[in-house]
Amino acid sequence: MKLNWFTRKGIIYLPVSIIGWVILTIAVTYAAIASVIIGKHSNSVGDMLINAIFNLLLSGLAYTLIAYFTERKSQPGTA
């Protein structure tokens, strides 16, 4: 079964199906909620930035891996 959830435009993966949009929405929602929670429980700005950036990198990595393995690859000879 071929999964065509994302397409690659440069270094960015864009969703092309409903499942792709759901995954993108979940990733953005998770990042927003995690940032708010980290902001509430941090003791300093540096503490908040370190935790938020680490969290964003992990969620971005998960999104990129899912998109990489489910991208629509163009056929050779087509644009």
C-alpha positions as CSV (number, residue, x, y, z in Angstrom):
1,M,0.0,0.0,0.0
2,K,1.4,3.4,-1.1
3,L,1.0,6.2,1.4
4,N,0.7,9.6,-0.2
5,W,0.2,11.9,2.8
6,F,2.8,14.5,2.1
7,T,4.8,16.1,-0.7
8,R,8.1,17.7,-0.5
9,K,8.7,21.4,-1.5
10,G,12.3,22.2,-1.0
11,I,13.0,21.2,2.6
12,I,9.4,21.5,3.8
13,Y,6.9,18.7,3.7
14,L,3.3,19.8,2.9
15,P,0.3,17.7,3.5
16,V,-1.7,16.5,0.5
17,S,-4.3,14.3,2.2
18,I,-6.6,14.5,5.1
19,I,-4.4,12.3,7.2
20,G,-1.4,14.6,6.5
21,W,-3.4,17.6,7.6
22,V,-4.5,15.8,10.8
23,I,-0.8,15.0,11.6
24,L,0.2,18.6,10.9
25,T,-2.6,19.9,13.2
26,I,-1.7,17.5,15.9
27,A,2.0,18.5,15.7
28,V,1.2,22.3,15.8
29,T,-1.3,21.8,18.7
30,Y,1.1,19.8,20.7
31,A,3.8,22.4,20.2
32,A,1.5,25.2,21.3
33,I,0.2,23.3,24.4
34,A,3.7,22.2,25.4
35,S,5.0,25.7,25.1
36,V,2.3,27.0,27.4
37,I,2.9,24.3,29.9
38,I,6.7,24.7,29.8
39,G,6.2,28.5,30.3
40,K,4.1,28.0,33.4
41,H,6.5,25.6,35.1
42,S,9.8,27.2,34.2
43,N,11.9,29.2,36.7
44,S,13.7,31.4,34.2
45,V,13.6,32.4,30.6
46,G,16.7,30.3,29.8
47,D,15.0,27.3,31.4
48,M,11.9,27.8,29.3
49,L,13.8,28.3,26.1
50,I,16.0,25.2,26.5
51,N,12.9,23.0,27.2
52,A,10.8,24.6,24.5
53,I,13.4,24.3,21.8
54,F,14.1,20.7,22.8
55,N,10.4,19.9,22.7
56,L,10.0,21.6,19.3
57,L,13.0,19.7,17.9
58,L,11.5,16.4,19.0
59,S,8.1,17.1,17.5
60,G,9.6,18.5,14.3
61,L,11.7,15.3,14.0
62,A,8.7,13.1,14.5
63,Y,6.7,15.1,11.9
64,T,9.6,15.0,9.4
65,L,10.1,11.2,9.8
66,I,6.4,10.6,9.3
67,A,6.4,12.9,6.3
68,Y,9.5,11.3,4.8
69,F,8.2,7.8,4.9
70,T,4.8,8.8,3.5
71,E,5.7,11.4,0.9
72,R,4.5,11.3,-2.7
73,K,7.6,10.8,-4.7
74,S,7.6,12.1,-8.3
75,Q,8.2,9.7,-11.1
76,P,11.5,10.0,-13.0
77,G,11.0,12.1,-16.1
78,T,8.1,14.1,-14.7
79,A,8.2,17.6,-13.2
